[in-house]
Amino acid sequence: MDQRVITLFHESIEAKMQSGEQLAPLIASASELIVASLLNEGKVLTCGNGLAAAQAQMFTASLVNRFEQERPSLPALSLATDFTTQTAIASDYSYNDIFAKQVRTLGNEGDVLVLVTTTGNSSNLLQAISAAHDRGMSVIALTGGEGGDTAALLDHNDLELRAPLTSKPRIHEVHLLTLFCLCDLIDLQLFGGHE
């Protein structure tokens, strides 16, 4: 059992190393896109399904509350946490609309939608991308594998941060580190070095 744990740690490290060099410039660009939005009185909306929703929520919490240093709150909202709104939309319209309807209501031109997905094929996330584009928002998509349908839907104002892996646990681990990197870079650009 001990060896299995060590093997899992090694697989995680290898996945992050494999993804790190490829993702570094894209993560930097994504942080700059978010900072530009925030400096222009924009906000960040986040969404995802399942574990990806939890990661999107963690990212939102790190912006609204704090990451590693004391600083003013940053405007961010997770679209995956209001179950009453989600179930009302799903009941009256479709589960595919649970994020898109919120994006159309809460998103404004210049805002950024950050979505997290391992497969890139969830219909509700694809609808959210279309809604963001309709509202003049940029999209930062954390994807995995081949990027799925999400990759095909992104345009020149968007960024895809793809973990080029097939294992869902490893993709989630890379996504979590990516979100932590974004938090760090956003704080660095807006508030300077850590105390």
N, C-alpha and C positions, 0 to 999 in steps of 0.2 A: 504494500500500500504506500509506503514512503516513497518508493521509486516512482510510482504513478504520479504522486504529487509533484515530484521533481521534474518529471517529464512534462506535466502540464505547465509548470513555470517556464520551462525551456521553450515550449511551443508558443507561449504568450510572448516571451522575449523575442523570439525569432519573427513572429508576426509583426510586432511593433518595429523591429529593425528593418524588415522587408518593406514596410509601408512608410517609415519615417522619411527617408530621403526623397521619395516620390511626393509625399504630401507636404513637406516643409514649405516650399514656395506657395502652394495653394492655401495652406493654413494662414500664412502671413497675409496673402491677398484677401482672404476671407475676413481676417481681423480688421484690415484696413477698410473694407467695405462696410462692416458694422460700425466702426468708429466714424466714418464719414456720415453715415445715417444718423448716429447719435448726436454728432456735432451740428447737424442740420435739423435738430428737434424731431428726429425720427425715433422709431422704436423697433424692437425685435419681437416677432411672434415665433413661437416654436410649436412643433407637433411631431408625432410619431405614434406608432402602435406598439402595445405590449412593453417589452423591455426598452425599446427605442423611445417610447413615450416617457418612461421614467428617466432616461438620459436627457431628453429634451427638457423635462421638468427640472432636473438638477442644474442644467445650464441656465435656465431662467432664474432659478433661485440664486445662483452665483452672481448673476447680474443685478438682480433687485436687492439682494442683501449685501454680500461681499464675497470676494474670493479669498485672497491671502492678506490683503491689507485693508485698513479702514479707508473708506472713500464714500462719496455720495452714491446713492442708489441710481441704477441705470434702468430706463424704462423697457421692460420686457414682460411678455405675457405668454404663458403656456396654454395652448388651445386644447390640450389633452386632459385637463384636470377638472373641468366643469361638467360633471356627469349629467346634471339636470339638463343643461343646454344640449349636450351631445345626444342624449336619449330623446329629447323633444324633437330635434332635427331628424334623427333616425326614424322616429315614429311617424312624423308628418311627411317626410320627404324620403330620404334614403340614407343608409349608413355611409354611402359614398360622399355625402354632402356635409358630414359632421365638421370637417375643418374648413371646407371651401366657403360655407355660409358664414362662418366666423371671420374668415379672412376678408370677405366682401364687406362685412360690417365694421370690423375693427382696424383693418389695414388701410393705410394711406400711401400715396405716392411718396417714394423715398424710404419707406420702411423696408425691413428685411425679414423674410421668412426663412427660418432655419428648420429644416426637417431632417429627421433621422430615420433611416430604413436599411435593413440588411439586404433585402432583395431588390428594392426599387420598383416593385410591381403593385403595391397596394393602391387600389382605385381611389380611396379617400385622400391619399397623399398626392396622387396625380391630379385630382380635382383641385386640391389646395394650390398646386403650382399654377394651374390655369387661372384660378381666382387671383393669385398674387400678380400674375402678369397683367390681368385685366385692371388691377388697381395701380399699376406702375411701380410694383415692388420688385426688388431683386430677391433671388432665391439662393440660399446656400444649402446644398443637399449632401448630407453624409450618407454614402451608399456603400455597398459591398459587392463582391463578385464582379459581374460584368456591368453593374449599374442599372440593369433592368430598363423598364420603360421610362423611369425617371430621367436617365441620362439623355434619352432622345427628346424629352420635353423641354429641357433647359435651353435658354437662349444666351446671347452674347453678354447679357448683363448678369448672368448667373455664374455660380461656381459649383463644381462637383468635387467633393472630397471623398474619393473612392478608396476604400480599403480593398486591395486586390486579392482577396482571400475567399475561400469557400466555407470555412467553418464559422457558423453563426456566433459561437462564444468568442472566437478570436476577432471577428468583425466588431462585436460589441466592445471588446477590450480596446481595440484601436479607436473606435468612436469615442469612448470615454476619455482616452488620452488626448484625442483631437479637441474635444470640448474643453478640457483643462488647458490645453495650449491656447485656444482662443481666449479663454478667460484671462490668462496671463498676459497675452499680447494686447488685449483691449485695455487692461489696467495699465500696462506699461506705456501705451500711447497716450492715454487720457490723463494719467496721474503720476507718471514717472516710476522710478524704481521702487522696490519693496523696502519697507522700513527695516 
